[in-house]
């Protein structure tokens, strides 16, 4: 394609910070591309790839500067994850997960956050679905359970476990239901289960892990209820936005980046491929032209609405309440739906070219369908936000 042709649909003027951090992605792009296929085959990202990510600080971009992080804007982090996903969705997903878990550094005691995020340079990942129990004991909790989807755990020093608090074996209940706590423990305290055999995002190494009666001090835990509100103000706080309003930007950015890669790949195929029995390339087909324009606008509009939500989250993280939450949920669900539509269309109209595992579109299809399974991108957001718009009541799910 002639690079002199104006590409206004692709050109959203970036801020200086976005340019600075995007340059970091460009710097390590050759390494990501080099190991992309190997990571997929081995079901875990190589140490060389993650070392490159850590060297330029992408794993700490959404952590307070007080704890050695970049403390970049939500919009900048989203742009970085999109850029990574255009190269390798599995790498983008792990950086996104680290970004989400990194947000807990604003909730943990400062001394603990400094130990986990500043004194250690490896990943801090884990499971935020409360699939274990934390028995309250003097000074902390006794933790037991099994957690899934530990993306990036092969390169982590610390893992977080969401658990239901118990007293003498009985669930502790608060105003909103069972009391949940996030507990951080060192890698040496867990046993990994190699069960990551999946459709897509294979390079994330998102295995399960077991914890058997491990003591976790209270200073290494976060009250789950507190995460629904912005962290309390303090000098080291990086973001005045709740954990649950922040998290969806990570998964949606990965899905959008996958769609961008699929769109770029499809354009290249359309310009050079002549279908069997055809007299010209796919680019000359009126149907392909129509589909391409629709894909282009789906990607463009998704980028814009996601950037708008990031702006609103930045400006109203502390006071947006359910109005902000509903905007974010509706935005990311829309982005996820658009991303799937773009990838599905590209995969379909590329013909047999997309059947082979050597095709980027084949992997795009598997990766995007895996990414949108995450609860933060659930199609149920449409229903819940619809209910909120009609009744003023916002639920997570029915």
Wavefront OBJ file of the C-alpha trace (Angstrom):
o trace
v 0.000 0.000 0.000
v 1.265 3.474 -0.866
v 2.466 4.986 2.412
v 1.972 8.480 0.933
v -1.788 7.981 1.020
v -3.189 9.845 4.054
v -4.195 7.398 6.758
v -6.313 9.714 8.885
v -8.306 6.816 10.309
v -5.089 5.457 11.807
v -3.729 8.765 12.998
v -5.022 9.710 16.440
v -2.574 12.422 17.576
v -0.647 10.882 20.479
v 0.512 12.761 23.547
v 4.199 13.100 24.291
v 3.888 10.426 26.954
v 2.240 7.992 24.531
v 5.028 8.624 22.024
v 7.666 8.050 24.701
v 6.213 4.747 25.867
v 5.311 3.564 22.378
v 8.980 3.992 21.504
v 9.759 1.481 24.249
v 7.524 -1.049 22.493
v 9.255 -0.318 19.178
v 12.607 -0.924 20.846
v 11.743 -4.451 21.960
v 9.514 -5.356 18.980
v 12.226 -7.449 17.261
v 12.592 -9.636 20.362
v 8.834 -10.077 20.710
v 8.539 -11.078 17.061
v 11.541 -13.404 17.308
v 9.992 -15.522 20.070
v 6.326 -15.134 19.103
v 5.902 -18.619 17.606
v 8.129 -20.374 20.142
v 6.131 -18.873 23.003
v 2.944 -20.167 21.426
v 4.342 -23.677 21.029
v 5.795 -23.842 24.555
v 2.665 -22.297 26.133
v 4.754 -19.805 28.071
v 6.580 -16.613 27.163
v 10.355 -16.858 26.995
v 12.569 -15.306 29.636
v 14.266 -13.262 26.897
v 10.948 -11.687 25.935
v 9.942 -10.865 29.502
v 13.432 -9.595 30.287
v 13.050 -7.144 27.414
v 9.649 -6.055 28.728
v 11.107 -5.518 32.197
v 14.191 -3.730 30.878
v 12.077 -0.921 29.397
v 9.736 -0.830 32.384
v 6.480 -1.881 30.733
v 5.630 -4.231 33.612
v 5.640 -1.294 36.039
v 4.089 1.388 33.830
v 0.888 1.501 35.939
v 2.649 1.537 39.327
v 3.373 4.639 41.417
v 6.731 6.319 40.868
v 7.134 5.990 44.624
v 7.373 2.219 44.101
v 9.618 2.343 41.035
v 6.850 2.522 38.426
v 6.140 4.759 35.459
v 2.753 6.014 36.739
v 1.650 6.682 33.148
v -1.847 7.801 32.258
v -4.593 5.270 31.611
v -4.609 6.352 27.963
v -0.861 5.787 27.626
v -1.023 2.329 29.174
v -3.902 1.415 26.879
v -1.935 2.536 23.821
v 1.079 0.499 24.936
v -0.990 -2.669 25.390
v -2.605 -2.175 21.977
v 0.852 -1.853 20.421
v 2.052 -5.002 22.186
v -1.061 -6.918 21.087
v -0.353 -6.019 17.469
v 2.928 -7.902 17.936
v 1.937 -10.709 20.313
v -1.359 -10.803 22.198
v 0.077 -13.101 24.872
v 2.754 -10.577 25.799
v 0.159 -7.792 25.828
v -2.124 -9.845 28.064
v 0.622 -10.439 30.635
v 1.554 -6.767 30.713
v -2.120 -5.938 31.118
v -2.557 -8.415 33.970
v 0.533 -6.988 35.656
v -0.936 -3.509 35.183
v -4.199 -4.536 36.837
v -2.532 -6.322 39.762
v -0.125 -3.406 40.048
v -3.094 -1.234 40.943
v -3.260 -3.012 44.278
v -0.028 -1.236 45.202
v -2.231 1.780 45.988
v -4.262 -0.306 48.472
v -1.489 -2.263 50.203
v 0.510 -0.748 53.072
v 3.306 1.342 51.561
v 6.066 -0.811 53.030
v 4.554 -3.925 51.438
v 4.069 -2.207 48.086
v 7.678 -1.110 48.130
v 8.825 -4.690 48.788
v 6.640 -6.217 46.059
v 7.037 -3.626 43.317
v 10.224 -1.647 43.963
v 12.567 -4.123 45.639
v 11.497 -6.923 43.275
v 11.692 -6.411 39.527
v 9.709 -9.474 38.486
v 5.982 -9.838 37.891
v 3.276 -9.779 40.551
v 0.307 -11.751 39.237
v -2.333 -14.194 40.421
v -6.040 -14.887 40.740
v -8.663 -12.350 41.797
v -11.543 -14.818 41.702
v -12.188 -15.861 45.350
v -11.649 -19.596 44.944
v -9.929 -20.197 48.261
v -10.377 -19.591 51.980
v -8.435 -17.383 54.388
v -8.925 -18.489 57.986
v -8.408 -15.529 60.325
v -5.622 -16.148 62.866
v -3.522 -13.917 65.050
v -1.621 -11.449 62.860
v -3.073 -12.596 59.561
v -4.640 -15.540 57.785
v -4.126 -19.219 56.976
v -4.637 -19.559 53.229
v -5.861 -22.617 51.321
v -7.212 -23.112 47.822
v -6.661 -23.379 44.103
v -6.571 -20.468 41.686
v -6.614 -20.443 37.884
v -5.367 -18.128 35.130
v -2.043 -17.077 36.657
v -0.890 -15.281 33.513
v 2.831 -14.568 33.590
v 3.420 -16.692 36.675
v 6.553 -18.223 35.148
v 8.183 -14.824 35.590
v 6.640 -13.797 38.918
v 8.154 -13.442 42.382
v 4.815 -12.786 44.096
v 1.266 -14.036 43.562
v -2.042 -12.706 44.804
v -4.915 -14.935 45.883
v -8.504 -13.789 46.358
v -10.106 -15.725 49.179
v -13.224 -15.815 51.340
v -12.421 -14.963 54.952
v -13.485 -17.551 57.546
v -13.623 -17.575 61.337
v -13.314 -21.054 62.845
v -14.212 -22.427 59.433
v -17.363 -20.343 59.044
v -17.594 -17.701 56.281
v -17.380 -14.136 57.566
v -20.118 -11.914 56.156
v -20.267 -8.171 55.661
v -22.976 -5.807 54.460
v -22.468 -6.827 50.832
v -22.097 -10.566 51.452
v -19.068 -12.822 52.070
v -15.939 -10.923 53.105
v -13.199 -11.230 50.468
v -9.515 -10.551 50.936
v -6.602 -10.339 48.501
v -3.539 -12.057 49.930
v -0.001 -11.761 48.546
v 2.534 -14.527 49.045
v 5.943 -15.410 47.552
v 6.300 -17.784 44.644
v 7.961 -20.375 46.868
v 4.690 -20.816 48.798
v 2.636 -22.090 45.863
v 2.510 -25.253 43.768
v 1.859 -24.780 40.063
v -0.382 -27.060 37.998
v 0.482 -27.300 34.286
v -3.058 -27.165 32.910
v -2.767 -24.338 30.363
v -3.937 -26.121 27.187
v -6.218 -23.610 25.485
v -7.669 -22.191 22.303
v -5.718 -18.948 22.381
v -3.384 -16.707 24.390
v -1.273 -19.828 24.732
v 1.969 -17.956 25.371
v 0.674 -16.464 28.634
v 1.410 -19.606 30.609
v -1.775 -18.985 32.618
v -1.510 -22.128 34.721
v -3.351 -22.861 37.949
v -1.695 -22.948 41.357
v -2.336 -24.450 44.784
v -1.792 -23.055 48.276
v -1.826 -25.407 51.263
v -2.195 -23.863 54.727
v 0.210 -20.942 54.209
v 0.295 -18.073 56.710
v -0.065 -14.598 55.173
v 0.446 -11.563 57.390
v -2.329 -8.969 57.397
v 0.100 -6.363 56.095
v 0.296 -8.418 52.856
v -3.449 -8.311 52.235
v -6.113 -5.969 50.861
v -9.778 -5.806 51.832
v -11.749 -6.823 48.736
v -14.567 -4.396 49.544
v -12.128 -1.474 49.474
v -11.292 -2.208 45.842
v -14.742 -1.036 44.734
v -13.773 2.511 45.736
v -10.707 4.605 44.893
v -7.738 3.958 47.212
v -7.423 6.370 50.108
v -5.365 9.487 49.352
v -1.678 9.339 50.272
v 1.518 10.747 48.872
v 2.415 7.535 47.054
v -1.024 6.984 45.475
v -0.735 6.722 41.698
v -4.401 6.773 40.645
v -7.596 7.982 42.265
v -9.762 5.340 40.627
v -11.192 2.066 41.887
v -9.532 -1.223 41.005
v -12.668 -2.435 39.246
v -13.014 0.688 37.116
v -9.348 0.464 36.101
v -9.072 -3.232 35.256
v -11.253 -3.325 32.107
v -8.838 -1.059 30.238
v -6.195 -3.797 30.229
v -8.242 -6.608 28.665
v -10.084 -4.361 26.194
v -6.812 -2.846 24.982
v -5.485 -6.317 24.205
v -8.637 -7.226 22.261
v -8.447 -3.974 20.282
v -4.770 -4.501 19.480
v -5.561 -7.975 18.133
v -8.226 -6.460 15.870
v -5.748 -3.853 14.636
v -3.279 -6.601 13.740
v -6.012 -8.558 11.921
v -7.039 -5.484 9.939
v -3.457 -4.760 8.887
v -2.897 -8.408 7.928
v -6.105 -8.548 5.908
v -5.198 -5.417 3.935
v -1.900 -7.008 2.971
v -3.634 -10.226 1.903
v -6.296 -8.355 -0.074
v -3.682 -6.414 -2.046
v -1.613 -9.426 -3.106
v -3.981 -12.422 -3.191
v -5.903 -13.488 -6.288
v -8.630 -16.010 -5.406
v -8.712 -19.297 -7.283
v -10.511 -18.695 -10.558
v -10.492 -14.934 -10.029
v -9.291 -12.332 -12.506
v -7.905 -9.895 -9.941
v -6.858 -9.500 -6.334
v -9.261 -9.443 -3.423
v -8.706 -5.688 -3.244
v -10.728 -5.310 -6.442
v -13.798 -7.016 -4.981
v -16.656 -4.673 -4.124
v -17.646 -6.964 -1.276
v -14.130 -6.913 0.175
v -13.988 -3.139 -0.165
v -17.255 -2.839 1.746
v -16.111 -5.226 4.483
v -12.739 -3.520 4.790
v -14.334 -0.103 5.266
v -16.624 -1.494 7.960
v -13.672 -3.142 9.735
v -11.690 0.067 9.519
v -14.452 2.078 11.159
v -15.062 -0.567 13.836
v -11.401 -0.339 14.846
v -11.330 3.459 14.600
v -14.498 3.987 16.623
v -13.357 1.473 19.234
v -10.103 3.341 19.648
v -11.968 6.614 20.114
v -14.547 5.371 22.623
v -11.850 3.608 24.635
v -9.773 6.796 24.714
v -12.865 8.761 25.777
v -13.553 6.318 28.621
v -9.916 6.591 29.718
v -10.245 10.375 29.806
v -13.435 10.192 31.871
v -11.824 7.684 34.229
v -8.845 9.997 34.699
v -11.010 13.038 35.376
v -13.767 11.363 37.401
v -12.174 8.295 38.979
v -12.859 9.640 42.459
v -16.369 11.002 41.929
v -17.812 9.218 38.869
v -19.579 6.501 40.835
v -21.980 4.201 38.992
v -22.151 6.612 36.078
v -18.444 6.142 35.387
v -18.588 2.400 36.013
v -21.469 1.985 33.572
v -19.640 4.019 30.921
v -16.519 1.881 31.275
v -18.430 -1.403 31.194
v -20.458 -0.393 28.160
v -17.335 0.859 26.386
v -15.216 -2.244 26.910
v -18.073 -4.597 26.019
v -18.513 -2.666 22.782
v -14.790 -2.763 22.055
v -14.768 -6.527 22.661
v -17.740 -7.064 20.353
v -16.177 -4.898 17.628
v -12.818 -6.658 17.960
v -14.422 -10.074 17.475
v -16.394 -8.834 14.488
v -13.282 -7.408 12.818
v -11.220 -10.553 13.361
v -14.051 -12.857 12.276
v -14.598 -10.849 9.080
v -10.896 -10.727 8.234
v -10.565 -14.455 8.847
v -13.599 -15.246 6.671
v -12.792 -13.074 3.663
v -9.099 -13.991 3.561
v -10.219 -17.396 2.327
v -8.038 -20.444 2.819
v -5.062 -18.241 3.681
v -6.371 -17.999 7.236
v -6.712 -21.754 7.790
v -3.080 -22.465 8.524
v -1.389 -22.035 11.877
v 1.262 -19.994 10.080
v -1.373 -17.315 9.414
v -1.545 -14.343 11.762
v -5.305 -14.306 11.188
v -5.613 -17.860 12.485
v -3.905 -16.813 15.699
v -5.834 -13.527 15.838
v -9.055 -15.532 15.792
v -7.973 -17.819 18.618
v -6.488 -15.022 20.710
v -9.384 -12.580 20.483
v -11.946 -15.271 21.246
v -9.914 -16.190 24.325
v -9.391 -12.580 25.448
v -13.092 -11.702 25.412
v -13.871 -14.595 27.760
v -12.531 -12.430 30.568
v -15.253 -11.229 32.936
v -14.256 -7.592 32.399
v -15.368 -7.893 28.757
v -18.532 -9.898 29.389
v -21.510 -9.332 27.084
v -23.582 -9.204 30.293
v -22.387 -5.605 30.667
v -24.903 -4.577 28.015
v -27.767 -6.002 30.036
v -26.537 -4.595 33.360
v -25.893 -1.114 31.972
v -29.254 -1.209 30.207
v -30.891 -1.907 33.544
v -28.923 0.964 35.110
v -30.001 3.389 32.400
v -33.654 2.486 32.992
v -33.744 2.061 36.766
v -30.571 3.627 38.194
v -29.523 0.273 39.681
v -26.171 -1.157 38.600
v -25.339 -4.807 39.272
v -22.257 -6.824 38.386
v -24.415 -9.713 37.171
v -27.838 -11.104 37.998
l 1 2 3 4 5 6 7 8 9 10 11 12 13 14 15 16 17 18 19 20 21 22 23 24 25 26 27 28 29 30 31 32 33 34 35 36 37 38 39 40 41 42 43 44 45 46 47 48 49 50 51 52 53 54 55 56 57 58 59 60 61 62 63 64 65 66 67 68 69 70 71 72 73 74 75 76 77 78 79 80 81 82 83 84 85 86 87 88 89 90 91 92 93 94 95 96 97 98 99 100 101 102 103 104 105 106 107 108 109 110 111 112 113 114 115 116 117 118 119 120 121 122 123 124 125 126 127 128 129 130 131 132 133 134 135 136 137 138 139 140 141 142 143 144 145 146 147 148 149 150 151 152 153 154 155 156 157 158 159 160 161 162 163 164 165 166 167 168 169 170 171 172 173 174 175 176 177 178 179 180 181 182 183 184 185 186 187 188 189 190 191 192 193 194 195 196 197 198 199 200 201 202 203 204 205 206 207 208 209 210 211 212 213 214 215 216 217 218 219 220 221 222 223 224 225 226 227 228 229 230 231 232 233 234 235 236 237 238 239 240 241 242 243 244 245 246 247 248 249 250 251 252 253 254 255 256 257 258 259 260 261 262 263 264 265 266 267 268 269 270 271 272 273 274 275 276 277 278 279 280 281 282 283 284 285 286 287 288 289 290 291 292 293 294 295 296 297 298 299 300 301 302 303 304 305 306 307 308 309 310 311 312 313 314 315 316 317 318 319 320 321 322 323 324 325 326 327 328 329 330 331 332 333 334 335 336 337 338 339 340 341 342 343 344 345 346 347 348 349 350 351 352 353 354 355 356 357 358 359 360 361 362 363 364 365 366 367 368 369 370 371 372 373 374 375 376 377 378 379 380 381 382 383 384 385 386 387 388 389 390 391 392 393 394 395 396 397 398
